[in-house]
Amino acid sequence: MTTPRGRAGRRAGPDTAPRTTIVVDGRPVRAVDGVSLAAALVGDRRWSLRRNPVSGDLRGPFCGMGVCFECEVTVDGRPGVRACITRIRAGMRVETAGGEEARDDG
């Protein structure tokens, strides 16, 4: 198996992969271009993406393949977008029900 090479023959990896910026809850977030929105959000330490409509409990990525609907967010004004099956693109605007207070900085 061959490994993709970045500039100057280095192996491409998280530090050399092209990055893009999306806006999450009003704050710019840099992420590896082309990853799933769920991966970008978790990479930004955001595990809480929506609230359970009955209990109000915070929910986040669970199945990772678009079956469970636990990772639904609002993207560019469109609610109910499953973050695990949506690829990021430059300038994408994302709103989570968890908001900035749900970010795990610890």
C-alpha positions as CSV (number, residue, x, y, z in Angstrom):
1,M,0.0,0.0,0.0
2,T,1.4,3.4,-0.9
3,T,1.1,6.4,1.4
4,P,0.2,9.8,-0.1
5,R,3.0,12.3,0.1
6,G,2.7,16.0,0.9
7,R,5.2,18.8,0.1
8,A,8.9,17.9,0.1
9,G,8.1,14.2,0.1
10,R,6.7,14.1,3.6
11,R,3.8,11.8,4.3
12,A,0.5,13.5,4.2
13,G,-1.2,13.5,7.6
14,P,-3.3,15.7,10.0
15,D,-0.5,18.3,10.1
16,T,0.0,18.6,6.4
17,A,-3.6,17.9,5.1
18,P,-5.3,20.9,3.4
19,R,-7.6,22.7,5.9
20,T,-10.7,24.8,5.5
21,T,-12.7,27.1,7.8
22,I,-16.3,26.6,8.8
23,V,-18.4,28.7,11.2
24,V,-19.8,26.8,14.2
25,D,-22.2,28.6,16.6
26,G,-20.7,31.9,15.3
27,R,-17.1,31.0,15.8
28,P,-14.6,30.0,13.1
29,V,-13.4,26.4,13.2
30,R,-10.5,25.1,11.1
31,A,-10.8,21.4,10.0
32,V,-9.2,19.0,7.5
33,D,-10.8,19.6,4.2
34,G,-13.4,17.0,3.2
35,V,-13.9,15.3,6.6
36,S,-17.4,14.7,7.9
37,L,-19.0,17.5,9.8
38,A,-19.2,15.2,12.9
39,A,-15.4,14.6,12.7
40,A,-14.8,18.4,12.5
41,L,-17.0,19.1,15.4
42,V,-15.5,16.4,17.6
43,G,-12.1,17.6,16.6
44,D,-13.1,21.0,18.0
45,R,-14.1,19.2,21.2
46,R,-17.9,19.5,20.6
47,W,-19.6,16.3,21.7
48,S,-23.1,17.9,22.3
49,L,-24.8,18.8,19.1
50,R,-28.5,18.7,19.7
51,R,-31.1,18.4,22.5
52,N,-33.5,15.4,23.0
53,P,-36.9,16.9,22.1
54,V,-38.6,15.1,25.1
55,S,-36.0,15.4,27.9
56,G,-33.9,18.3,26.7
57,D,-30.8,16.2,27.4
58,L,-27.8,17.0,25.2
59,R,-27.0,14.4,22.5
60,G,-24.1,13.9,20.1
61,P,-22.6,11.5,17.6
62,F,-23.5,7.9,18.2
63,C,-23.6,5.6,15.2
64,G,-21.4,7.5,12.8
65,M,-23.2,6.3,9.8
66,G,-26.4,8.3,9.5
67,V,-28.8,5.8,11.1
68,C,-29.5,7.2,14.6
69,F,-30.1,10.9,14.0
70,E,-28.3,11.9,17.2
71,C,-25.9,14.2,15.5
72,E,-28.5,16.5,13.8
73,V,-27.4,20.1,13.4
74,T,-28.5,23.1,11.4
75,V,-26.3,23.8,8.3
76,D,-26.7,27.0,6.4
77,G,-30.1,27.5,7.9
78,R,-31.3,24.0,7.1
79,P,-32.3,22.1,10.3
80,G,-32.1,18.3,10.7
81,V,-28.8,17.7,8.9
82,R,-26.9,14.6,10.0
83,A,-23.4,15.7,10.8
84,C,-21.9,12.2,10.4
85,I,-22.8,11.9,6.7
86,T,-22.2,15.6,5.7
87,R,-18.8,16.6,4.4
88,I,-17.6,20.0,5.4
89,R,-17.0,22.8,2.8
90,A,-15.5,26.2,3.1
91,G,-17.7,28.8,4.7
92,M,-20.3,26.3,5.9
93,R,-22.4,27.8,8.8
94,V,-23.3,25.3,11.5
95,E,-25.6,25.8,14.5
96,T,-25.7,23.2,17.3
97,A,-28.3,23.0,20.0
98,G,-25.5,22.6,22.5
99,G,-24.0,25.9,21.5
100,E,-20.7,27.2,22.7
101,E,-21.4,26.2,26.4
102,A,-21.4,22.5,25.4
103,R,-17.8,22.7,24.1
104,D,-15.6,20.4,26.2
105,D,-12.5,22.4,27.0
106,G,-11.5,20.2,29.9
